[in-house]
Amino acid sequence: MSEQSLPDDDARPAYADTLSEYAERVLEVTESIPPGRVMTYGDVAEYLEEGGPRQVGRVMSLYGGGVPWWRVVRADGVLLAGHELEALDRYRAEGTPLKEASRAAEGHLPRLDLRRARWDGGERAQGHT
């Protein structure tokens, strides 16, 4: 299903308030990501063997507020627009590996160090690799 085929909130029927099975699965994976680790939107879709990064992103944008949303990230490691400071506080509190921003970087915000922070969905990680 493409993002374009998803209905707008106003066009959704009343019974659509219950989460789809896919949305529930995305949120379950998000909750299973250990503190200090991340998965990209594409990683979550690949782990579920269904959908793609856009579908995962859509689920997270609609329903992700109740789960550790900051642990599902862009593939380039850039912090989620509009939520950068809150996410950065959470990454620092959890010890998520970051790459400090260069002076030329817009906003001087760090990026996630995906090489070290990425979680493959295996057994719960005890520390960072």
All heavy atoms as an XYZ file, in Angstrom:
1006
protein
N       0.850     -1.173      0.000
C       0.000      0.000      0.000
C       0.891      1.231      0.000
O       1.798      1.338      0.795
C      -0.884     -0.044      1.247
C      -1.713      1.190      1.405
S      -2.637      1.259      2.956
C      -3.787     -0.056      2.722
N       0.645      2.118     -0.883
C       1.436      3.341     -0.921
C       0.871      4.361      0.049
O      -0.292      4.287      0.442
C       1.461      3.926     -2.330
O       0.220      4.515     -2.611
N       1.725      5.330      0.425
C       1.271      6.365      1.346
C       0.102      7.139      0.746
O      -0.793      7.561      1.461
C       2.428      7.297      1.676
C       2.045      8.332      2.715
C       3.220      9.143      3.166
O       4.163      8.563      3.707
O       3.204     10.355      2.961
N       0.102      7.293     -0.581
C      -0.971      8.042     -1.224
C      -2.315      7.344     -1.087
O      -3.346      7.980     -1.116
C      -0.659      8.251     -2.700
C       0.489      9.214     -2.905
C       0.804      9.386     -4.373
O       0.431      8.569     -5.200
N       1.506     10.448     -4.698
N      -2.321      6.024     -0.936
C      -3.587      5.315     -0.848
C      -4.143      5.310      0.571
O      -5.246      4.851      0.793
C      -3.447      3.884     -1.363
O      -2.579      3.153     -0.534
N      -3.390      5.835      1.542
C      -3.909      5.926      2.894
C      -4.878      7.093      2.979
O      -4.601      8.181      2.478
C      -2.771      6.132      3.903
C      -1.819      4.961      4.063
C      -0.628      5.363      4.919
C      -2.543      3.781      4.686
N      -6.016      6.899      3.620
C      -6.998      7.980      3.682
C      -6.548      9.088      4.624
O      -5.821      8.858      5.568
C      -8.248      7.287      4.231
C      -7.735      6.109      4.986
C      -6.468      5.684      4.270
N      -7.036     10.303      4.344
C      -6.829     11.411      5.267
C      -7.650     11.134      6.512
O      -8.646     10.418      6.470
C      -7.292     12.732      4.645
C      -6.419     13.149      3.477
O      -5.228     12.757      3.463
O      -6.928     13.846      2.587
N      -7.244     11.722      7.631
C      -7.965     11.518      8.883
C      -9.448     11.848      8.745
O     -10.295     11.165      9.306
C      -7.339     12.348     10.007
C      -5.990     11.797     10.430
O      -5.689     10.636     10.101
O      -5.250     12.538     11.101
N      -9.784     12.912      7.999
C     -11.172     13.319      7.846
C     -11.985     12.312      7.030
O     -13.192     12.195      7.206
C     -11.247     14.687      7.162
C     -10.609     15.749      8.028
O     -11.324     16.343      8.847
O      -9.396     15.975      7.870
N     -11.311     11.579      6.150
C     -12.007     10.650      5.280
C     -12.104      9.252      5.889
O     -12.756      8.385      5.335
C     -11.283     10.565      3.935
N     -11.477      9.038      7.057
C     -11.481      7.715      7.665
C     -12.844      7.409      8.282
O     -13.413      8.237      8.970
C     -10.413      7.638      8.758
C      -9.014      7.664      8.207
C      -7.952      7.738      9.259
N      -8.241      6.867     10.381
C      -7.831      7.086     11.622
N      -7.116      8.140     11.911
N      -8.123      6.251     12.589
N     -13.327      6.186      8.084
C     -14.579      5.812      8.739
C     -14.372      5.683     10.247
O     -13.256      5.490     10.710
C     -14.930      4.465      8.101
C     -13.685      3.975      7.462
C     -12.822      5.164      7.200
N     -15.455      5.776     11.010
C     -15.367      5.743     12.473
C     -14.704      4.461     12.973
O     -13.953      4.491     13.947
C     -16.757      5.894     13.068
N     -14.955      3.330     12.334
C     -14.380      2.073     12.808
C     -12.872      2.005     12.604
O     -12.201      1.141     13.153
C     -15.055      0.875     12.133
C     -14.869      0.826     10.635
C     -13.710      0.311     10.064
C     -15.862      1.287      9.783
C     -13.548      0.278      8.694
C     -15.702      1.253      8.414
C     -14.539      0.744      7.871
O     -14.373      0.712      6.519
N     -12.296      2.943     11.854
C     -10.851      2.935     11.596
C     -10.056      3.421     12.806
O      -8.836      3.460     12.757
C     -10.531      3.779     10.373
N     -10.740      3.784     13.896
C     -10.038      4.230     15.090
C      -9.234      3.100     15.721
O      -8.288      3.350     16.450
C     -11.002      4.821     16.112
C     -11.531      6.164     15.660
O     -10.891      6.797     14.796
O     -12.596      6.560     16.154
N      -9.637      1.874     15.508
C      -8.856      0.760     16.020
C      -7.641      0.588     15.123
O      -7.710      0.780     13.912
C      -9.682     -0.539     16.052
O     -10.134     -0.829     14.738
C     -10.863     -0.418     17.000
N      -6.529      0.242     15.733
C      -5.292      0.096     14.971
C      -5.350     -1.105     14.044
O      -5.887     -2.155     14.407
C      -4.112     -0.096     15.922
C      -3.696      1.089     16.761
C      -2.544      0.693     17.678
C      -3.283      2.244     15.894
N      -4.771     -0.950     12.881
C      -4.651     -2.082     11.982
C      -3.626     -3.052     12.561
O      -2.794     -2.685     13.404
C      -4.197     -1.617     10.602
O      -2.841     -1.188     10.665
N      -3.675     -4.265     12.108
C      -2.701     -5.270     12.552
C      -1.283     -4.803     12.216
O      -0.364     -4.959     13.024
C      -2.987     -6.610     11.883
C      -2.019     -7.702     12.308
C      -2.270     -9.016     11.596
O      -3.422     -9.295     11.214
O      -1.285     -9.769     11.417
N      -1.118     -4.209     11.046
C       0.207     -3.715     10.656
C       0.691     -2.632     11.610
O       1.834     -2.661     12.078
C       0.188     -3.189      9.216
C       1.540     -2.722      8.735
C       2.537     -3.638      8.442
C       1.821     -1.368      8.596
C       3.788     -3.217      8.006
C       3.060     -0.941      8.170
C       4.042     -1.877      7.874
O       5.291     -1.452      7.463
N      -0.164     -1.682     11.935
C       0.218     -0.610     12.854
C       0.593     -1.181     14.220
O       1.588     -0.759     14.822
C      -0.911      0.403     12.994
N      -0.176     -2.130     14.702
C       0.149     -2.764     15.986
C       1.517     -3.424     15.945
O       2.295     -3.313     16.897
C      -0.927     -3.788     16.360
C      -2.228     -3.165     16.791
C      -3.287     -4.193     17.155
O      -2.946     -5.380     17.340
O      -4.456     -3.803     17.255
N       1.817     -4.085     14.831
C       3.117     -4.757     14.707
C       4.261     -3.747     14.677
O       5.303     -3.958     15.292
C       3.117     -5.651     13.465
C       2.177     -6.846     13.629
C       2.032     -7.683     12.374
N       3.319     -8.214     11.970
C       3.681     -8.399     10.702
N       2.862     -8.092      9.720
N       4.855     -8.895     10.404
N       4.071     -2.640     13.960
C       5.100     -1.589     13.922
C       5.353     -1.061     15.333
O       6.507     -0.917     15.760
C       4.684     -0.438     12.977
C       5.583      0.783     13.166
C       4.706     -0.905     11.522
N       4.291     -0.790     16.073
C       4.436     -0.250     17.424
C       5.078     -1.274     18.366
O       5.875     -0.904     19.232
C       3.087      0.222     17.956
C       2.438      1.352     17.150
C       1.068      1.691     17.708
C       3.325      2.582     17.075
N       4.768     -2.551     18.187
C       5.398     -3.594     19.009
C       6.899     -3.653     18.760
O       7.692     -3.769     19.701
C       4.768     -4.957     18.724
C       3.389     -5.123     19.316
C       2.702     -6.410     18.880
O       3.346     -7.269     18.218
O       1.511     -6.562     19.194
N       7.303     -3.571     17.499
C       8.735     -3.572     17.185
C       9.391     -2.351     17.809
O      10.462     -2.455     18.427
C       8.982     -3.607     15.657
C      10.450     -3.372     15.332
C       8.518     -4.930     15.069
N       8.756     -1.209     17.689
C       9.303      0.025     18.260
C       9.514     -0.126     19.762
O      10.561      0.255     20.290
C       8.366      1.213     17.962
O       8.205      1.327     16.544
C       8.918      2.507     18.524
N       8.554     -0.715     20.450
C       8.675     -0.911     21.897
C       9.774     -1.905     22.260
O      10.298     -1.861     23.366
C       7.344     -1.371     22.479
C       6.312     -0.267     22.489
C       4.973     -0.702     23.040
O       4.546     -1.847     22.775
O       4.362      0.114     23.747
N      10.134     -2.780     21.336
C      11.152     -3.785     21.634
C      12.586     -3.288     21.422
O      13.533     -3.945     21.839
C      10.912     -5.043     20.788
O      11.241     -4.808     19.431
N      12.748     -2.137     20.780
C      14.090     -1.594     20.537
C      14.683     -1.180     21.882
O      14.087     -0.376     22.601
C      14.050     -0.401     19.560
C      13.426     -0.810     18.223
C      15.465      0.159     19.363
C      13.118      0.360     17.298
N      15.852     -1.716     22.228
C      16.442     -1.396     23.536
C      16.865      0.073     23.636
O      17.210      0.699     22.629
C      17.689     -2.284     23.598
C      17.506     -3.315     22.544
C      16.646     -2.697     21.485
N      16.848      0.630     24.849
C      17.352      1.990     25.039
C      18.778      2.111     24.507
O      19.588      1.197     24.665
C      17.324      2.168     26.561
C      16.285      1.193     27.031
C      16.390      0.017     26.090
N      19.057      3.224     23.863
C      20.381      3.462     23.311
C      20.604      2.870     21.941
O      21.686      2.996     21.368
N      19.590      2.221     21.395
C      19.685      1.622     20.064
C      18.574      2.176     19.186
O      17.579      2.724     19.689
C      19.559      0.094     20.153
C      20.573     -0.578     21.074
C      22.023     -0.332     20.679
N      22.392     -0.913     19.420
C      22.918     -2.138     19.265
N      23.124     -2.896     20.306
N      23.229     -2.572     18.075
N      18.708      2.028     17.868
C      17.710      2.529     16.922
C      17.528      1.550     15.771
O      18.382      0.704     15.526
C      18.106      3.914     16.337
C      18.204      4.958     17.437
C      19.396      3.833     15.544
N      16.404      1.687     15.087
C      16.148      1.017     13.813
C      15.664      2.106     12.861
O      14.981      3.037     13.278
C      15.074     -0.069     13.936
C      15.495     -1.277     14.745
S      14.157     -2.511     14.895
C      14.482     -3.507     13.430
N      16.010      1.969     11.590
C      15.483      2.902     10.605
C      14.062      2.468     10.241
O      13.645      1.341     10.524
C      16.345      2.930      9.328
O      16.234      1.663      8.675
C      17.806      3.262      9.642
N      13.344      3.371      9.591
C      12.002      3.037      9.127
C      12.062      1.798      8.227
O      11.231      0.907      8.339
C      11.379      4.207      8.358
C      11.148      5.430      9.211
C      12.002      6.529      9.121
C      10.085      5.508     10.091
C      11.801      7.661      9.898
C       9.880      6.635     10.868
C      10.739      7.704     10.773
O      10.538      8.811     11.548
N      13.055      1.755      7.361
C      13.224      0.605      6.474
C      13.579     -0.665      7.227
O      13.135     -1.754      6.852
N      14.382     -0.542      8.292
C      14.721     -1.714      9.111
C      13.467     -2.332      9.712
O      13.313     -3.555      9.754
C      15.659     -1.336     10.271
C      17.058     -0.948      9.842
O      17.476     -1.281      8.715
O      17.748     -0.300     10.667
N      12.563     -1.482     10.205
C      11.325     -1.982     10.813
C      10.498     -2.721      9.766
O      10.018     -3.830     10.009
C      10.519     -0.840     11.471
C       9.151     -1.342     11.947
C      11.300     -0.234     12.634
N      10.350     -2.141      8.585
C       9.587     -2.789      7.512
C      10.234     -4.114      7.124
O       9.537     -5.122      6.940
C       9.484     -1.864      6.305
N      11.552     -4.122      7.013
C      12.259     -5.355      6.659
C      12.083     -6.413      7.749
O      11.859     -7.583      7.460
C      13.743     -5.049      6.453
C      14.538     -6.223      5.934
C      15.969     -5.841      5.631
O      16.206     -4.782      5.032
O      16.862     -6.620      6.017
N      12.168     -6.003      8.993
C      11.991     -6.920     10.117
C      10.593     -7.553     10.077
O      10.426     -8.739     10.327
C      12.203     -6.167     11.432
C      12.076     -7.016     12.663
C      13.130     -7.794     13.117
C      10.884     -7.043     13.389
C      13.018     -8.577     14.249
C      10.762     -7.821     14.523
C      11.826     -8.585     14.946
O      11.699     -9.369     16.071
N       9.588     -6.739      9.747
C       8.209     -7.231      9.669
C       7.922     -7.992      8.383
O       6.901     -8.657      8.280
C       7.229     -6.052      9.779
C       7.194     -5.333     11.119
C       6.307     -4.094     11.031
C       6.706     -6.266     12.218
N       8.823     -7.844      7.404
C       8.649     -8.448      6.081
C       7.346     -7.982      5.432
O       6.640     -8.732      4.776
C       8.707     -9.976      6.149
C      10.047    -10.489      6.631
C      10.117    -12.001      6.706
O       9.066    -12.674      6.721
O      11.253    -12.512      6.753
N       7.048     -6.696      5.660
C       5.824     -6.125      5.104
C       5.965     -4.603      5.059
O       6.563     -3.996      5.940
C       4.631     -6.489      5.984
C       3.305     -6.035      5.450
C       2.131     -6.439      6.340
O       2.321     -7.182      7.312
O       1.024     -5.968      6.042
N       5.387     -4.000      4.029
C       5.404     -2.554      3.919
C       6.783     -2.038      3.557
O       7.658     -2.767      3.103
N       6.959     -0.757      3.763
C       8.226     -0.107      3.472
C       8.412      1.061      4.417
O       7.587      1.298      5.305
N       9.503      1.817      4.225
C       9.785      2.939      5.119
C       8.646      3.950      5.218
O       8.362      4.458      6.302
C      11.032      3.584      4.510
C      11.640      2.539      3.649
C      10.528      1.643      3.202
N       7.982      4.231      4.116
C       6.899      5.217      4.142
C       5.710      4.728      4.970
O       5.076      5.499      5.684
C       6.446      5.580      2.739
C       7.470      6.417      2.011
C       7.003      6.705      0.592
N       8.023      7.390     -0.139
C       8.002      8.692     -0.415
N       6.985      9.426     -0.008
N       8.963      9.247     -1.095
N       5.391      3.443      4.864
C       4.283      2.904      5.638
C       4.616      2.922      7.132
O       3.775      3.266      7.959
C       3.945      1.481      5.184
C       3.253      1.431      3.840
C       4.199      1.673      2.662
O       5.394      1.397      2.724
N       3.651      2.197      1.577
N       5.855      2.574      7.473
C       6.278      2.628      8.875
C       6.229      4.074      9.368
O       5.727      4.357     10.460
C       7.685      2.020      9.060
C       8.211      2.265     10.472
C       7.666      0.529      8.746
N       6.716      5.003      8.557
C       6.675      6.411      8.922
C       5.261      6.910      9.133
O       4.994      7.693     10.055
N       4.352      6.459      8.310
C       2.938      6.856      8.446
C       2.373      6.357      9.775
O       1.709      7.100     10.495
C       2.132      6.312      7.266
C       0.666      6.630      7.310
C       0.400      8.043      6.910
N      -1.050      8.213      6.746
C      -1.633      9.371      6.756
N      -0.928     10.467      6.859
N      -2.937      9.462      6.636
N       2.648      5.100     10.106
C       2.187      4.549     11.385
C       2.776      5.349     12.539
O       2.067      5.731     13.476
C       2.559      3.050     11.519
C       2.327      2.560     12.943
C       1.775      2.212     10.523
N       4.070      5.636     12.466
C       4.724      6.364     13.553
C       4.156      7.781     13.674
O       3.968      8.278     14.779
C       6.234      6.400     13.347
C       6.902      5.034     13.446
S       6.630      4.206     15.022
C       7.510      5.322     16.115
N       3.859      8.425     12.547
C       3.337      9.794     12.622
C       1.928      9.826     13.207
O       1.566     10.773     13.894
C       3.366     10.474     11.252
O       2.385      9.936     10.397
N       1.152      8.792     12.963
C      -0.224      8.760     13.466
C      -0.345      8.222     14.885
O      -1.162      8.692     15.666
C      -1.110      7.920     12.537
C      -1.344      8.468     11.138
C      -2.102      7.451     10.286
C      -2.103      9.782     11.206
N       0.467      7.206     15.213
C       0.264      6.477     16.462
C       1.510      6.355     17.341
O       1.439      5.761     18.414
C      -0.229      5.051     16.162
C      -1.401      4.996     15.227
C      -1.265      4.489     13.935
C      -2.654      5.458     15.624
C      -2.342      4.440     13.065
C      -3.736      5.418     14.762
C      -3.572      4.900     13.490
O      -4.637      4.858     12.638
N       2.628      6.896     16.926
C       3.893      6.658     17.610
C       4.122      7.412     18.898
O       5.099      7.147     19.597
N       3.239      8.314     19.267
C       3.447      9.117     20.468
C       3.491      8.330     21.763
O       4.082      8.779     22.740
N       2.901      7.154     21.796
C       2.855      6.351     23.014
C       3.968      5.330     23.143
O       3.997      4.561     24.102
N       4.853      5.298     22.174
C       5.984      4.361     22.185
C       7.270      5.177     22.059
O       7.226      6.370     21.768
C       5.863      3.325     21.035
C       4.614      2.461     21.196
C       5.863      3.997     19.676
N       8.435      4.554     22.262
C       9.696      5.306     22.130
C      10.005      5.657     20.671
O      10.877      5.090     20.017
C      10.738      4.372     22.739
C      10.125      3.022     22.750
C       8.649      3.198     22.743
N       9.263      6.625     20.145
C       9.328      7.036     18.734
C      10.724      7.451     18.310
O      11.090      7.313     17.147
C       8.343      8.172     18.474
C       8.507      9.333     19.400
C       7.820      9.550     20.558
C       9.445     10.404     19.281
N       8.270     10.700     21.163
C       9.264     11.251     20.407
C      10.416     10.754     18.343
C      10.019     12.392     20.612
C      11.170     11.909     18.541
C      10.972     12.712     19.664
N      11.529      7.975     19.212
C      12.866      8.458     18.887
C      13.807      7.319     18.503
O      14.875      7.561     17.974
C      13.444      9.271     20.052
C      13.535      8.488     21.331
C      14.628      7.779     21.771
C      12.517      8.298     22.306
N      14.331      7.156     22.965
C      13.034      7.472     23.312
C      11.204      8.754     22.418
C      12.295      7.084     24.432
C      10.471      8.370     23.531
C      11.014      7.555     24.518
N      13.408      6.086     18.729
C      14.246      4.934     18.380
C      14.004      4.441     16.965
O      14.676      3.513     16.510
C      14.030      3.808     19.388
C      14.474      4.195     20.786
C      14.321      3.056     21.754
N      14.490      3.541     23.109
C      13.916      3.005     24.173
N      13.125      1.944     24.026
N      14.105      3.508     25.366
N      13.047      5.014     16.239
C      12.821      4.710     14.821
C      13.217      5.969     14.063
O      12.648      7.033     14.268
C      11.364      4.304     14.547
C      11.177      3.983     13.066
C      10.978      3.100     15.400
N      14.226      5.825     13.190
C      14.911      6.992     12.655
C      15.072      6.949     11.138
O      14.880      5.912     10.506
C      16.313      7.128     13.306
C      16.176      7.243     14.817
C      17.215      5.951     12.948
N      15.484      8.081     10.610
C      15.807      8.182      9.184
C      17.098      7.415      8.886
O      17.991      7.334      9.727
C      16.000      9.647      8.797
C      14.745     10.461      8.847
C      14.991     11.922      8.618
N      16.005     12.190      7.590
C      16.048     13.266      6.851
N      15.144     14.205      7.006
N      17.002     13.440      5.959
N      17.215      6.913      7.679
C      18.377      6.124      7.287
C      19.660      6.938      7.217
O      20.756      6.373      7.261
C      18.116      5.445      5.943
N      19.551      8.269      7.135
C      20.760      9.092      7.078
C      21.218      9.573      8.460
O      22.208     10.279      8.576
C      20.562     10.286      6.136
C      19.448     11.233      6.561
O      18.851     11.036      7.649
O      19.168     12.178      5.803
N      20.478      9.198      9.507
C      20.876      9.568     10.861
C      20.496     10.973     11.286
O      20.773     11.382     12.409
N      19.833     11.723     10.403
C      19.409     13.081     10.734
C      18.239     12.990     11.711
O      17.347     12.155     11.562
C      19.000     13.859      9.459
C      18.366     15.193      9.803
C      20.213     14.059      8.573
N      18.243     13.857     12.725
C      17.194     13.847     13.730
C      15.860     14.292     13.136
O      15.816     15.111     12.217
C      17.579     14.753     14.898
C      18.932     14.468     15.558
C      19.125     15.354     16.778
C      19.091     13.012     15.925
N      14.778     13.748     13.665
C      13.439     14.004     13.163
C      13.087     15.487     13.239
O      13.103     16.083     14.311
C      12.423     13.185     13.969
C      10.978     13.263     13.535
C      10.802     12.738     12.112
C      10.116     12.480     14.497
N      12.787     16.059     12.100
C      12.472     17.494     12.008
C      11.303     17.849     12.914
O      10.288     17.168     12.938
C      12.153     17.864     10.558
N      11.477     18.911     13.666
C      10.457     19.371     14.573
C      10.537     18.746     15.958
O       9.891     19.200     16.888
N      11.309     17.673     16.072
C      11.445     16.968     17.344
C      12.913     16.773     17.714
O      13.236     15.960     18.570
C      10.756     15.601     17.270
C       9.306     15.692     16.937
N       8.348     16.012     17.868
C       8.655     15.524     15.762
C       7.159     16.031     17.279
N       7.320     15.747     16.005
N      13.796     17.532     17.061
C      15.230     17.341     17.224
C      15.689     17.458     18.667
O      16.433     16.593     19.149
C      16.032     18.349     16.384
C      15.791     18.296     14.906
C      14.726     19.286     14.439
O      13.806     19.635     15.226
O      14.802     19.694     13.272
N      15.266     18.496     19.354
C      15.774     18.733     20.705
C      15.263     17.698     21.701
O      16.009     17.217     22.549
C      15.457     20.158     21.155
C      16.104     21.252     20.302
C      15.726     22.631     20.825
C      17.615     21.095     20.240
N      13.978     17.342     21.583
C      13.444     16.308     22.472
C      14.132     14.969     22.206
O      14.516     14.265     23.143
C      11.937     16.161     22.296
C      11.346     15.143     23.253
C       9.840     14.979     23.128
O       9.200     15.734     22.377
O       9.327     14.077     23.800
N      14.296     14.624     20.936
C      14.972     13.376     20.594
C      16.413     13.392     21.094
O      16.885     12.408     21.676
C      14.930     13.144     19.087
N      17.102     14.498     20.896
C      18.492     14.612     21.325
C      18.617     14.414     22.842
O      19.511     13.708     23.314
C      19.065     15.961     20.905
C      20.549     16.169     21.101
C      21.370     15.097     20.402
C      20.944     17.553     20.591
N      17.709     15.001     23.601
C      17.709     14.797     25.057
C      17.547     13.317     25.399
O      18.237     12.790     26.276
C      16.579     15.593     25.723
C      16.848     17.082     25.788
O      18.015     17.502     25.598
O      15.875     17.838     26.015
N      16.653     12.654     24.689
C      16.407     11.231     24.949
C      17.622     10.387     24.540
O      17.992      9.450     25.249
C      15.142     10.767     24.237
C      13.893     11.403     24.848
C      12.646     10.975     24.096
N      11.459     11.637     24.545
C      10.645     11.192     25.507
N      10.929     10.074     26.136
N       9.557     11.857     25.822
N      18.234     10.706     23.395
C      19.419      9.958     22.963
C      20.542     10.099     23.992
O      21.209      9.130     24.342
C      19.914     10.438     21.601
C      18.945     10.194     20.465
C      18.736     11.160     19.492
C      18.236      9.001     20.357
C      17.849     10.951     18.452
C      17.347      8.788     19.323
C      17.156      9.762     18.371
O      16.277      9.549     17.344
N      20.737     11.299     24.455
C      21.804     11.527     25.442
C      21.510     10.800     26.747
O      22.400     10.219     27.349
C      22.018     13.020     25.646
C      22.701     13.645     24.442
C      22.988     15.114     24.620
N      23.807     15.605     23.524
C      23.725     16.818     23.026
N      22.870     17.697     23.534
N      24.503     17.192     22.024
N      20.257     10.822     27.190
C      19.879     10.138     28.429
C      20.067      8.626     28.310
O      20.443      7.960     29.277
C      18.427     10.459     28.787
N      19.831      8.079     27.111
C      19.946      6.638     26.892
C      21.349      6.213     26.471
O      21.621      5.018     26.368
C      18.947      6.175     25.824
C      17.508      6.293     26.255
C      16.531      5.768     25.211
O      16.956      5.381     24.093
O      15.325      5.743     25.514
N      22.207      7.167     26.183
C      23.552      6.828     25.728
C      23.617      6.353     24.293
O      24.511      5.599     23.918
N      22.692      6.799     23.479
C      22.674      6.438     22.059
C      23.886      7.075     21.369
O      24.107      8.277     21.515
C      21.378      6.933     21.398
O      20.265      6.464     22.148
C      21.270      6.444     19.961
N      24.658      6.285     20.620
C      25.823      6.853     19.936
C      25.442      7.931     18.924
O      24.554      7.745     18.104
C      26.436      5.638     19.227
C      25.961      4.461     20.000
C      24.580      4.829     20.462
N      26.123      9.054     19.026
C      25.892     10.199     18.147
C      27.192     10.590     17.472
O      28.280     10.332     17.994
C      25.378     11.392     18.958
C      24.055     11.213     19.683
C      23.835     12.359     20.668
C      22.904     11.120     18.699
N      27.069     11.240     16.334
C      28.203     11.867     15.651
C      28.025     13.355     15.830
O      27.006     13.915     15.414
C      28.196     11.538     14.152
C      28.533     10.123     13.821
C      28.542      9.957     12.307
C      28.894      8.543     11.920
N      28.906      8.374     10.474
N      28.966     13.995     16.457
C      28.858     15.437     16.672
C      28.845     16.167     15.333
O      29.514     15.769     14.389
C      29.988     15.946     17.558
C      29.836     15.520     19.010
C      28.502     15.900     19.648
O      28.019     17.030     19.440
O      27.933     15.047     20.352
N      28.090     17.227     15.297
C      27.927     18.000     14.069
C      29.150     18.874     13.819
O      29.782     19.360     14.750
C      26.694     18.884     14.179
N      29.445     19.046     12.556
C      30.510     19.975     12.198
C      29.957     21.388     12.275
O      28.749     21.602     12.317
C      31.009     19.682     10.780
O      30.007     20.020      9.841
N      30.833     22.351     12.277
C      30.377     23.749     12.330
C      29.553     24.111     11.093
O      28.722     25.000     11.149
C      31.572     24.683     12.430
C      32.267     24.563     13.749
C      33.435     25.506     13.805
N      33.528     25.986     15.170
C      34.030     27.137     15.521
N      34.484     27.959     14.614
N      34.080     27.484     16.778
N      29.780     23.417      9.995
C      29.054     23.697      8.758
C      27.657     23.078      8.761
O      26.816     23.444      7.941
C      29.843     23.180      7.561
N      27.404     22.148      9.667
C      26.107     21.468      9.691
C      24.998     22.435     10.073
O      25.150     23.237     10.990
C      26.147     20.306     10.677
N      23.895     22.330      9.367
C      22.757     23.205      9.639
C      22.245     22.980     11.058
O      21.958     21.860     11.455
C      21.649     22.917      8.630
C      20.493     23.878      8.730
C      19.463     23.635      7.642
O      19.832     23.209      6.547
O      18.287     23.892      7.928
N      22.168     24.028     11.829
C      21.688     23.937     13.200
C      22.691     23.345     14.174
O      22.436     23.286     15.351
N      23.811     22.913     13.687
C      24.870     22.318     14.501
C      24.365     21.159     15.359
O      24.862     20.933     16.458
C      25.553     23.369     15.394
C      26.100     24.520     14.624
N      27.209     24.418     13.824
C      25.670     25.802     14.511
C      27.456     25.582     13.261
N      26.539     26.444     13.655
N      23.376     20.431     14.882
C      22.857     19.286     15.619
C      23.609     18.029     15.227
O      23.914     17.823     14.047
C      21.369     19.096     15.336
C      20.439     20.154     15.903
C      19.034     19.963     15.367
C      20.444     20.106     17.421
N      23.880     17.165     16.191
C      24.545     15.904     15.844
C      23.605     15.000     15.047
O      22.399     15.242     14.975
C      24.875     15.294     17.204
C      23.982     15.946     18.176
C      23.600     17.274     17.602
N      24.195     13.970     14.469
C      23.435     12.915     13.803
C      23.613     11.655     14.621
O      24.546     11.536     15.407
C      23.990     12.635     12.398
C      23.693     13.687     11.395
C      24.263     13.276     10.051
N      23.938     14.293      9.072
C      23.597     14.031      7.832
N      23.575     12.798      7.400
N      23.300     15.001      7.005
N      22.746     10.701     14.380
C      22.918      9.396     15.005
C      24.088      8.683     14.353
O      24.297      8.788     13.143
C      21.655      8.563     14.827
C      20.465      9.064     15.632
C      19.174      8.594     15.027
C      20.598      8.619     17.068
N      24.852      7.969     15.137
C      25.920      7.124     14.612
C      25.301      5.759     14.342
O      25.294      4.877     15.209
C      27.067      7.027     15.622
C      28.250      6.252     15.086
O      28.095      5.527     14.074
O      29.326      6.352     15.694
N      24.724      5.600     13.161
C      23.980      4.381     12.843
C      24.850      3.138     12.860
O      24.363      2.056     13.197
C      23.267      4.523     11.502
C      22.093      5.487     11.505
C      21.500      5.610     10.112
C      21.032      5.051     12.489
N      26.115      3.287     12.529
C      27.002      2.122     12.548
C      27.043      1.501     13.945
O      27.045      0.292     14.102
C      28.411      2.509     12.091
C      29.357      1.327     11.944
C      30.750      1.762     11.553
N      31.363      2.676     12.503
C      31.893      2.313     13.677
N      31.855      1.063     14.047
N      32.431      3.214     14.474
N      27.009      2.336     14.964
C      27.097      1.858     16.345
C      25.737      1.718     17.027
O      25.577      0.891     17.920
C      27.984      2.805     17.150
C      29.428      2.764     16.667
C      30.342      3.769     17.354
N      30.136      3.858     18.786
C      30.103      5.010     19.468
N      30.281      6.154     18.844
N      29.922      5.014     20.760
N      24.762      2.518     16.621
C      23.469      2.549     17.324
C      22.435      1.592     16.750
O      21.476      1.238     17.433
C      22.902      3.969     17.305
N      22.628      1.150     15.515
C      21.602      0.365     14.832
C      21.409     -0.992     15.502
O      22.361     -1.675     15.839
C      22.022      0.172     13.380
C      20.904     -0.090     12.449
C      21.422     -0.028     11.031
N      20.366      0.327     10.126
C      20.590      0.733      8.897
N      21.817      0.876      8.453
N      19.582      1.016      8.116
N      20.150     -1.359     15.663
C      19.781     -2.639     16.263
C      19.134     -3.497     15.196
O      18.303     -3.028     14.417
C      18.817     -2.388     17.421
C      18.455     -3.598     18.213
C      19.306     -4.411     18.896
C      17.144     -4.125     18.425
N      18.608     -5.394     19.531
C      17.274     -5.236     19.262
C      15.877     -3.729     18.014
C      16.182     -6.000     19.695
C      14.775     -4.478     18.443
C      14.942     -5.600     19.264
N      19.484     -4.779     15.136
C      18.990     -5.642     14.065
C      17.736     -6.430     14.453
O      17.267     -7.253     13.686
C      20.084     -6.586     13.584
C      20.525     -7.600     14.630
O      19.936     -7.636     15.735
O      21.475     -8.352     14.347
N      17.219     -6.195     15.653
C      16.020     -6.900     16.064
C      16.308     -8.222     16.728
O      15.384     -8.956     17.070
N      17.580     -8.526     16.941
C      17.962     -9.760     17.610
C      17.747     -9.657     19.106
O      16.983     -8.826     19.595
N      18.445    -10.474     19.845
C      18.294    -10.457     21.301
C      18.566     -9.060     21.827
O      19.344     -8.301     21.263
C      19.274    -11.453     21.930
C      18.906    -12.881     21.638
C      19.779    -13.846     22.389
O      20.137    -13.565     23.539
O      20.089    -14.887     21.826
N      17.923     -8.747     22.924
C      18.082     -7.429     23.528
C      19.551     -7.151     23.787
O      20.237     -7.956     24.405
C      17.307     -7.301     24.820
C      15.829     -7.228     24.577
C      15.158     -6.616     25.787
N      13.817     -6.224     25.445
C      13.492     -5.013     25.038
N      14.370     -4.068     24.962
N      12.246     -4.722     24.734
N      20.005     -6.013     23.291
C      21.403     -5.643     23.446
C      21.670     -5.176     24.869
O      20.870     -4.473     25.463
C      21.753     -4.528     22.463
N      22.816     -5.555     25.412
C      23.208     -5.125     26.742
C      24.028     -3.846     26.693
O      24.112     -3.124     27.650
C      24.015     -6.229     27.439
C      23.203     -7.487     27.681
C      21.995     -7.221     28.557
O      22.102     -6.573     29.593
N      20.839     -7.686     28.139
N      24.653     -3.601     25.602
C      25.474     -2.391     25.463
C      25.598     -2.071     23.984
O      24.906     -2.639     23.158
N      26.487     -1.178     23.666
C      26.689     -0.783     22.271
C      27.856     -1.547     21.706
O      28.789     -1.877     22.394
C      26.956      0.720     22.187
C      25.918      1.522     22.878
N      24.593      1.502     22.520
C      25.995      2.330     23.950
C      23.908      2.272     23.328
N      24.743      2.795     24.214
N      27.791     -1.819     20.415
C      28.885     -2.514     19.750
C      29.954     -1.550     19.336
O      29.743     -0.386     19.213
C      28.362     -3.266     18.498
O      27.712     -2.332     17.657
C      27.439     -4.386     18.911
